[in-house]
Amino acid sequence: MFIILCFVNVETNKSLNLLLGIHPRNYWSLIVGIPCSWLVHNSWSHLWKNLIPFIMFGMIACSKTNIIRLISFCIIVGGIGTWLFSPDNTVTVGSSVVIYGFYGWTLFFGLIHRNILWFLISIITIYYTNHYLYGLFTLNNSNPAWLVHLFGFIGGFLGSSGGRMDE
């Protein structure tokens, strides 16, 4: 799905951004953009930069939680936060909302469920992926991506509190 939508978006001069992206405080975007924007990418480079962490963090999360529920949490919390707080005349697309949600889930799952193995996985994740923390707090008003990162992360944190913990 990612590849097909990226091909269409690149070949149509980013027309899917207008149709499926998150446009702040636009009601069409509230209904269509929030659930669909994570599937659309601006370029092949944008897609490939998102695909590896999406698969990596997704496989980690998939082993311990309902992945559809977690992705839904990230999309809803991240999308609504971005929709409410992004600057006017911006469009947000990309799977970063889910990637940062997976990241937040991975960091907090072990702590919330008081599981030493998952706590260690959280620490290892922080060590090897600390550049993602930078993406949470890159306060740049001309690029609203940090908002989708932050709210996706919050969605992952909220999702980690209700996930299953198989012993």
Sequence and secondary structure as in RCSB ss.txt:
>XXXX:A:sequence
MFIILCFVNVETNKSLNLLLGIHPRNYWSLIVGIPCSWLVHNSWSHLWKNLIPFIMFGMIACSKTNIIRLISFCI
IVGGIGTWLFSPDNTVTVGSSVVIYGFYGWTLFFGLIHRNILWFLISIITIYYTNHYLYGLFTLNNSNPAWLVHL
FGFIGGFLGSSGGRMDE
>XXXX:A:secstr
 HHHHHHHHHHTTSHHHHHHSB TT HHIIIIIHHHGGG  SSHHHHHHHHHHHHHHHHHHHTTS HHHHHHHHH
HHHHHHHHHHS TT  B STHHHHHHHHHHHHHHHHHTT HHHHHHHHHHHHHTTHHHHHHS   TT THHHHHH
HHHHHHHHHHTSS    
